[in-house]
Amino acid sequence: MEKDYVEELVMRSDGISYEIRESVYREMCHGITVSNYAREVAKELGKEGDFLKDIEIAGLLHDIGKIRLNKYLEGTYVTKLIVERITYVRQHTFYSKEILEEKGYKKEICDAVFHHHENCDGSGYPYGIFAKDIPEMAKILRVCDVFTALSSDRPYRSAFDKQMALEMMIDEISSYDMESFLAFQRFYHSDRFKDFEPLNIKINDTQKEHLKRFMDEVESA
């Protein structure tokens, strides 16, 4: 199974706690799913070439900044989700961009990662900008990230049914870029969607190469 590759990669690092190891494993699997979804949605939008490769990498690494938060959050349970913790977690977009800039990633990838929590109606973060100012790749990542989060088990709740997740997103449709959301729906209803579900996780050579960035960050934290 492809998930065995991720588990083996995480297990190579010595001296990290079980809690951190589980967190890194979860973020890597989440990143792979978002990466796969984002690439397929971009194809639905007629994108090709460098755009597909860039969004694949951006999707994979969009939450890598959370690795730098692990030491702060270790041992903090869901029942203690106080304002300070939520505010701190929101800093992960700054850390993600910083890490990728340090590693020499393209500006387009760094910007997409930095803005993947922005909403088209201005209600997102880190800057609360509106649709016209949000990078195109970030708009696609936003849709794929939210769907993946809703339809996956989280430490504080079980996964929502996929159709329920989609309906929940429709209820908040003003948050999303309409073209990206409709493209995601086309992908969701296509025959190939099942090939990229988390249980059938697919990892290509490009993703394997960049997954190592997670472990680089763990070892340097």
N, C-alpha and C positions, 0 to 999 in steps of 0.2 A: 504493500500500500504506500501511496505517496506520503501519507502522514508519518510513516515510519522514518522517512528521510528527515522530516522536521524534528521528530523526537530524537533521532540520533544526533542531529546537529546541536540541539539544546543540551543533550547529555554530555557533550564533549567538554563543557566548561566545568571546572572544579571549583569548589569553594563558594557556591551560591546556594541559597536556601531553597527548600522545596517550593515555598510560596512564590519566590522570584522565578524559579524555573517554570512553574505552571503559568505564571503571568506572561513570560516571554513566549512560551509555546502557544498560548492562546492568541497573543498579538500577531505572531507569525502566521498562524492559520487564518486569522481574520484578514490579514494583509493579502494573503494569496487569493482568497475568495473575492475580495474587493478588486484586486488586480485583474482577475479573470473576468469578472462582471464588467468592469470599466472598459476593458479591451473590446468585449463583444458589443457593448453599447456604442462605443466609438465607431465600430464597424457599421452598426445600424445607422449611424449619422453620416456615413460615407467617408469616414476618415481612413487614412492609409499611411504607410511609410513610417516616418519618424514619430508622427503623432501617436500611432498605436504603440510603438516601443516606449515612448516617453510616459504615456498614461499607464502602461503596464507597470513600469518602475515606480511611478508616483503612487499608484494604488497599493503596491506591495509595501512601500516604506512610509505611507502617510502617517502612521501612528508611532514611528520609531522613537519619537521624543518621549514617549511614556516610559521608556527604559530608564531615562534619567530621573524619572519621578519615583521609581520603584523603592529606592531607599527611604524616601520620605513616607511613602504609603504603606510600606511593609508593616503588617500587624494591625492595620486600620480596617475595621470591619464595616460592613454596609450600614449597620445601625448607627454608626458614627459619621455618617455623611453630613458633615457640618459645612457651613458656608466657606470656611477657610479651605477645606479640602477640595470642594468643587471648584473654587477659584484657582487653586493650585493646579488641579488637573487640566484646567483650560489653558495652562501655560504650555501644554505639550505641543501645540502648533508652532510656537516660537522655537522650542527645542528641536522639533523635527526639521524645521528649515535650517537651523544652525548646524545640525549634524550633517545634513546633505550638502550645505555650502562648504563645510570643512572638508568633505570628501570630494568636492569638485563636480557635483552634479549640475546639470544645465539649469539656467535661470527658470525656464518654463516648468521644469519638474519641481524646483524649490517653491515657486509661486503657487503651483497647484496644491502642493502639500500644505503650505501655510494657510491657504484660504478654504480648505475642504470643509470647514464648519460654518462658512458664511451662508446665509439664506438670502434668497432673491428679494424677500420683502424687508431686508435690513435687520432682521431679528437674530442673526447669527453672531459668531465671534471669529477672530479676535477684534475686528474693527467695526462690525455692524454695517458693512457696506451693502449697496444694493446691486441688483442684477447686472447693470451695465458696467460695473467696476469689478465684477468677479471673473477671474480667468475661466475660459471655456472648459479646460480640463478639471478645474475645481468644481464646476457645476455638475459634471458627470460623476466625479468622485463622491459628491454629496449624496446623490441619489443612491449610488451603489453602497456606500458606507452605511446609510440609514437602514436600507433594506437588509443588509447583512447583519447589522446589529439587532434589529427587531426579530429576525428569523433564526437567531442563534441563542443557545443557552448562555446566560450571563451569570456571574457569581451571585447576583442578587435576585434573579428570576429565571424561569424557564423560557424557552423560545416560543414566540408566537407562531401560529400556523402561517404559512407563507401568504395565503390569500388574505388572512387577517392583517398581516404586515402591510400588504399593498393597500388595503382599504384604510388602514391607519394613516398611511402616507397621503392618500387622496384627501383625507380630512384636513391635512395640513398642506394642501397643494400650493399655497402661496409661497411656501418656503423654497420650492424647487423650480428649476428651470424647466419650462414646459416641454421644450424639444427633447431635453435629456430624459425627462420622465416618460414621455411617450415612446422614446427609443428603448428605454428599459422595459416598458410594458410589451413592446414587440418582441424583444429578446425573451422575456419571461414566458410568453405564450408560444415561443418557437420550440421546435423539436430538440434543438441543441441545448436548451436550458438545463436539462437534467444532467448533461455531461459535465456541467460546471458547478453543480451543487456541492456544498461543503463535504458531504459524505463521499462524494466521488472526486475529491480534490485533485486537481491537475497542477503539476509543477513543471514548467519547461526549463530549458537550460539558462535562459536569461534570468528567470526568477531565482533559480538555484544560485546563480552567481551573486545576485544582490541580496539574497536572504542572509548571506554571511555578514552583512552590515549589522544585523541585529546582534550577533554574537560578538562582533568587534566592540559594540557599544556596551554589552554586558561585561566584557572583560576589562574595559577601561573605566567602568563606573566606580 
